[in-house]
Amino acid sequence: MEESISSLIEKNYAALETSGRFKKMPPPGLVSLSSNDYLGLSRNPLVIEASLRATRNFGTGATGSRYLSGNHPLNRDLSDSTSQFKTGGKGTALVFSSGYHANLATVSMISEFSPLVFSDSENHASLIDGMRNLKGRKVVYPHNNPEFIREYLKENPQKKPVIVTESLFSMRGDLAPLRALFEIAEEYDGILVIDEAHATGTTGISGRGALEALGLPYVPGRMILTGTYSKALGSLGGFVILHEKAAKILESTARTLIYTTALPPGVLAASLEAIRVLAETTEIVRSLQRESQIWNAYLQGDTESSSPIIPVRGDVPTLQSISDSLRTQGYHLPVITYPTVPRGEDMLRLSVNIGWDKNVRKTLETLLPPGKGGQK
């Protein structure tokens, strides 16, 4: 006899409860120490005023998808500004309603170009979900291990592989070996897809991302960049930058673009202003990098890392005790466990923010143990 729906719900509920996988929303009023608003642009007066001005002029909603009533001119302005900021105008940018939508559409599309797609084992869920839609062969390679890809291609020779990676990894805070990955893509007539979600605004001398940091040019037709306006840019939405003709294909086939309500004018204007502020005020990027380097050295020992993403590892009881102590003082820094991170790599994901005041710094120094070689 088949089980009832209610019985199956009870079983699934019990399984989640037993495995500790229930998600809990943070209580209101706490100051997040894992916020992606690294540069504080979500509260920048110029960004706020740009958003308010557009909202007063054009209303609060987009009122439909880009293909119906939601294709406000600010979409094109933001596309052009994004391409110029990220690639010097070499690529064509498309604006999506979220970074998740952008990644899902991009990775889903690339199976039309290649029978073989490699994905880093630490890639974001949006990239993983895009991989699930692929038609060809999918290979998950060990984190930041280009030699695995090279050896695989030697043993399984075929052209046009696609390599998918984050540039600045959202949990580890480390950079991908983009130069080596790009060399493989070039050698085998492939494409390198780079998710710049966390690198935009944080990485490179002016915050233009990992390509700038590594001294690599953007190569249309060989690289696809994805990213988001919702992290260091302090707004909402996602983007894809790619070759002009590939952009037209994506624009014409991406279900997450065609069947999703467009971004409201106020959000588009905020993203535009955030890019302008960042392009004209590179000192805020340098301030973030200096602060990040200090905290990396303090928490992880002798390190030159300027990534604002710092994993604080330990056993779950110890991490939970630190998290609980921070909560009593008004701060939110949750313990991150499987399946968000691999088993045994539980962590507190600390995100450095240039808006931290003395109270935040003092509290962190009190509750977080310094690394073996780190002193402030």
Number of C-alpha atoms within 10 A of each C-alpha: 3 5 7 9 9 9 11 11 11 11 12 12 13 12 13 12 12 10 9 11 13 10 8 7 5 12 8 7 9 15 15 17 20 20 18 22 23 26 23 18 26 21 13 15 10 16 25 19 15 20 23 19 15 19 18 11 10 14 14 16 15 20 15 16 17 21 13 13 12 19 19 16 10 19 22 15 13 22 22 19 20 27 21 15 19 22 23 14 16 17 25 22 27 24 29 30 24 22 25 24 24 29 32 23 25 26 23 22 21 23 20 11 14 19 17 21 25 19 22 21 16 22 19 19 13 16 25 19 16 20 27 12 14 19 16 15 13 16 16 18 18 14 14 19 15 22 14 14 20 18 11 13 16 10 9 9 11 14 15 17 26 27 25 23 27 28 26 25 21 22 20 17 21 18 20 20 15 20 14 15 23 21 14 22 22 16 12 17 14 24 26 25 29 24 28 26 30 29 28 26 30 31 27 20 16 21 25 25 23 27 20 17 16 14 10 12 12 20 16 18 15 17 23 24 25 25 26 30 29 20 25 27 29 24 26 20 22 22 28 30 29 27 18 15 11 17 19 13 12 22 16 11 14 18 14 19 23 17 13 17 21 27 27 25 28 27 27 30 25 29 29 25 24 25 27 16 17 21 16 11 12 15 14 21 24 19 15 23 24 18 18 24 19 19 30 26 21 21 22 20 15 15 16 12 20 24 26 31 28 25 21 20 17 14 11 17 10 12 21 18 13 19 19 17 16 23 18 10 12 13 20 22 25 22 20 20 17 14 9 13 14 12 9 12 17 21 24 23 23 22 24 27 23 20 14 13 9 9 9 17 11 10 14 18 15 11 13 15 14 19 17 12 12 17 14 9
